[in-house]
Amino acid sequence: MVKMKSKSTDIASKMKRQGTALILGGSSGLGLASAKKLARHGYDIIIIHRDKRTDILDINKHFKDITLSGVRLQSHNLDAGNPEKRAEALANIGKFLAPGQRINVIVHSIAKGSLKSMNAKGADALGHQDFSITMNLMALSLYDWTKDLLEKDLFAADTRIISFTSEGNTKALSGYAAVSAAKVTLEAITRSMALEFAPLGIKANCVQAGVTETQAFSMIPGSEKIKQDALKRNPNGRLTTPEDVANVVYLLTTEEAKWITGTIIKVDGGESLR
């Protein structure tokens, strides 16, 4: 666990505190962009991530950038799908929160899953275990964290839950079967939480981003072709950026967005129109 406190006291004193955002998978890509965006709007940030020690130095530079917005940051480098590690992190999150402070926003951006092909041989073929690991991390973990936060009374009265899906939720891509199944499950979980947790004031939505060049995207088989196809389809002539997505994440946390729940919002510049 790493705690960081900004040295920008002038910024901190002038900024209006909006609350606290928990980012599941916030050390790169859409999660990191969302963390930076929310920090600039006054949210204290808690990041759960899983990275190698060799990458931590670069990641900590991004985390330091977040604190320059004048907010507090707590990070945990752990397996988000491990119940024991989750319990440990939640205990530390409880200590991080000031008296009366709660979690106002959850962003689920875990992008670790199997990209094996169904049509392969032996250990290279997509198997049951690959599906299980992918589903657990990329879908079920959202519910597990939400449920535990509820049981510990760590949610604010008007919490916003935001998860990320993709066009692979309806389109088949070679090597994407496990992730596609996880995305569909994530959408179903998000809809159900929007319905069943509505009496608690929780709003839950999925953001469907267009093709975005992130570390996770580069690992998808045939990613370069997917990128070129997306550029041809997009009427705005460019790919989606992490910042495009982060902007909508922030919008969904605003007072004006409190009547949006249980839906999938496309953030792709029209890429999915054709």
C-alpha positions in Angstrom: 0.0 0.0 0.0 1.3 3.4 -0.9 -0.1 6.7 0.5 0.7 10.0 -1.2 0.0 13.5 -0.1 0.3 16.4 -2.4 2.8 19.2 -1.6 0.6 21.6 -3.6 -1.1 23.0 -0.5 -2.2 26.1 -2.3 -4.2 24.0 -4.9 -5.5 21.8 -2.1 -6.8 24.7 -0.1 -8.6 26.2 -3.1 -10.1 23.0 -4.5 -13.6 22.0 -3.5 -13.6 18.4 -2.3 -16.1 16.3 -4.4 -15.6 13.0 -2.5 -13.6 9.8 -3.0 -13.2 7.6 -6.1 -12.1 4.0 -6.0 -10.5 2.9 -9.3 -10.2 -0.9 -9.8 -7.4 -1.2 -12.4 -6.1 2.4 -12.3 -2.4 2.2 -13.1 -2.8 2.5 -16.9 -5.3 3.0 -19.8 -8.9 4.1 -19.1 -8.6 3.6 -15.3 -5.6 5.9 -15.0 -7.1 8.5 -17.3 -10.2 8.4 -15.2 -8.3 8.8 -11.9 -6.5 11.8 -13.3 -9.7 13.4 -14.5 -11.5 12.9 -11.2 -8.6 14.2 -9.3 -8.6 17.4 -11.3 -12.2 17.8 -10.2 -11.5 17.4 -6.5 -11.9 13.6 -5.8 -9.5 11.9 -3.5 -8.3 8.7 -5.3 -7.9 5.1 -4.2 -6.3 2.9 -6.8 -6.3 -0.9 -6.9 -3.8 -2.3 -9.4 -1.6 -5.3 -10.1 1.8 -4.6 -11.6 5.3 -5.9 -11.7 7.9 -4.3 -9.4 9.9 -3.3 -12.5 7.0 -1.1 -13.6 6.3 0.6 -10.3 8.7 3.5 -10.7 6.9 4.7 -13.9 3.5 4.1 -12.4 4.4 6.1 -9.3 5.2 9.0 -11.6 1.6 9.0 -12.8 0.4 8.7 -9.2 2.5 11.7 -8.2 0.8 13.6 -11.1 -2.5 12.8 -9.5 -1.6 14.3 -6.2 -0.5 17.5 -7.9 -4.2 18.3 -8.3 -4.2 18.8 -4.5 -6.0 15.5 -3.6 -5.0 12.6 -1.5 -4.1 9.2 -3.1 -3.9 5.7 -1.7 -2.7 2.8 -3.9 -2.7 -0.9 -3.4 -0.7 -3.3 -5.7 -2.6 -6.5 -5.3 -4.8 -9.1 -7.0 -8.3 -7.5 -7.1 -9.9 -11.0 -7.5 -8.3 -12.4 -4.3 -10.8 -12.3 -1.3 -8.1 -12.1 1.3 -6.3 -9.3 -0.4 -9.6 -7.5 -1.0 -10.3 -7.7 2.8 -6.9 -6.3 3.6 -7.3 -3.4 1.2 -10.8 -2.6 2.5 -9.4 -2.3 6.0 -6.8 0.2 4.9 -9.3 2.1 2.8 -11.4 2.5 6.0 -8.4 4.0 7.7 -7.7 6.3 4.7 -11.2 7.8 4.7 -11.7 10.8 7.0 -14.5 10.6 9.6 -17.8 10.7 7.8 -16.2 10.3 4.4 -17.4 7.6 2.1 -16.8 6.2 -1.4 -18.7 8.3 -3.9 -17.5 6.7 -7.2 -16.3 3.2 -8.3 -14.6 2.8 -11.7 -14.1 -0.8 -12.8 -11.2 -0.9 -15.3 -9.7 -4.3 -14.8 -8.4 -5.5 -18.2 -6.6 -8.7 -17.4 -8.0 -11.7 -19.2 -7.2 -14.6 -21.4 -6.7 -13.9 -25.1 -6.3 -17.5 -26.1 -8.0 -18.9 -29.2 -10.7 -21.5 -29.1 -9.3 -23.0 -32.3 -5.8 -23.9 -30.9 -4.1 -27.1 -29.7 -3.2 -28.3 -26.3 -2.3 -25.7 -23.7 -2.6 -22.9 -26.2 -6.4 -23.5 -26.6 -8.9 -21.5 -24.5 -9.9 -23.6 -21.6 -12.4 -23.6 -18.7 -9.8 -22.2 -16.3 -9.0 -19.3 -18.7 -12.7 -18.4 -18.8 -12.9 -18.6 -15.0 -10.0 -16.3 -14.4 -11.1 -13.8 -17.0 -14.7 -13.8 -15.7 -13.6 -13.4 -12.1 -11.3 -10.5 -12.7 -13.1 -8.6 -15.5 -16.7 -9.1 -14.3 -17.4 -10.7 -11.0 -14.8 -8.6 -9.2 -17.0 -5.5 -9.6 -19.8 -7.2 -7.7 -17.5 -8.6 -5.0 -16.0 -5.2 -4.3 -19.4 -3.5 -4.3 -20.9 -6.1 -2.0 -18.0 -5.8 0.5 -18.1 -2.0 0.5 -21.8 -2.1 1.2 -21.4 -4.5 4.0 -18.8 -2.2 5.6 -21.0 0.8 5.1 -18.4 2.6 3.0 -20.7 4.0 0.3 -22.0 7.5 0.1 -25.7 8.2 -0.3 -25.4 8.9 -4.0 -22.6 6.5 -5.2 -21.9 6.2 -8.9 -20.6 2.9 -10.3 -19.0 2.9 -13.7 -17.7 -0.1 -15.6 -16.1 -0.4 -19.0 -17.3 -2.6 -21.9 -16.4 -2.8 -25.6 -17.9 -3.6 -29.0 -16.7 -7.1 -28.4 -19.8 -7.5 -26.3 -21.7 -8.3 -29.6 -19.0 -8.8 -32.2 -16.9 -12.0 -32.3 -13.2 -11.5 -32.5 -10.6 -14.3 -32.7 -8.9 -14.8 -29.4 -11.5 -12.5 -27.6 -14.0 -15.1 -26.5 -13.2 -15.1 -22.8 -13.1 -11.3 -22.6 -16.3 -11.0 -24.7 -18.1 -13.3 -22.2 -16.7 -11.3 -19.3 -17.9 -8.0 -20.9 -21.4 -9.3 -21.4 -21.5 -10.6 -17.8 -20.2 -7.2 -16.6 -23.0 -5.5 -18.4 -25.6 -7.8 -16.8 -24.1 -7.3 -13.3 -24.1 -3.5 -13.8 -27.8 -3.5 -14.9 -28.8 -5.7 -12.0 -27.0 -3.5 -9.5 -28.7 -0.4 -11.0 -32.0 -2.1 -10.3 -31.4 -3.8 -7.0 -29.3 -1.1 -5.4 -31.4 1.8 -6.5 -33.1 2.0 -3.0 -29.6 2.7 -1.6 -29.1 5.6 -4.0 -26.6 3.8 -6.2 -26.4 4.5 -9.9 -24.6 2.0 -12.1 -23.7 2.3 -15.8 -21.3 0.8 -18.4 -19.3 2.9 -20.8 -18.6 1.3 -24.2 -15.4 2.9 -25.4 -14.4 2.8 -29.1 -11.1 1.3 -30.1 -8.5 2.9 -27.8 -4.8 2.4 -27.9 -3.9 1.2 -24.5 -1.5 -1.5 -23.2 -4.4 -3.9 -22.9 -5.6 -3.3 -26.5 -2.1 -3.9 -27.9 -2.2 -7.4 -26.5 -5.4 -8.4 -28.4 -4.6 -10.7 -31.4 -4.8 -8.7 -34.6 -4.9 -5.4 -32.8 -3.3 -3.5 -35.6 -5.9 -4.6 -38.1 -8.7 -3.8 -35.5 -7.2 -0.3 -35.2 -7.1 0.3 -39.0 -10.7 -1.0 -39.4 -11.8 1.4 -36.6 -10.2 4.3 -38.3 -12.0 3.6 -41.5 -15.3 3.2 -39.7 -15.1 6.2 -37.5 -16.8 9.2 -39.1 -14.6 11.5 -37.0 -11.5 10.0 -38.5 -9.6 9.1 -35.3 -9.5 6.6 -32.5 -11.0 7.1 -29.1 -8.5 8.3 -26.5 -8.4 7.4 -22.8 -9.2 11.1 -22.1 -12.4 10.9 -24.2 -13.6 8.1 -22.0 -12.4 9.8 -18.7 -14.4 12.8 -19.6 -17.6 10.8 -19.7 -16.7 9.0 -16.5 -16.6 12.4 -14.9 -19.8 13.5 -16.5 -21.5 10.4 -14.9 -20.4 11.5 -11.5 -22.1 14.9 -11.7 -25.4 16.0 -10.2 -26.8 16.4 -13.7 -26.2 12.7 -14.4 -28.0 11.3 -11.3 -31.0 10.1 -13.4 -28.8 8.0 -15.7 -28.5 4.4 -14.5 -28.6 0.8 -15.8 -27.5 1.7 -19.3 -24.6 1.4 -21.8 -23.2 4.7 -23.0 -21.1 4.6 -26.2 -18.1 6.8 -26.2 -16.6 6.1 -29.6 -17.1 9.2 -31.9 -19.6 7.3 -34.0 -17.3 4.3 -34.7 -20.1 1.8 -34.0 -22.5 3.4 -36.4 -21.1 1.3 -39.2 
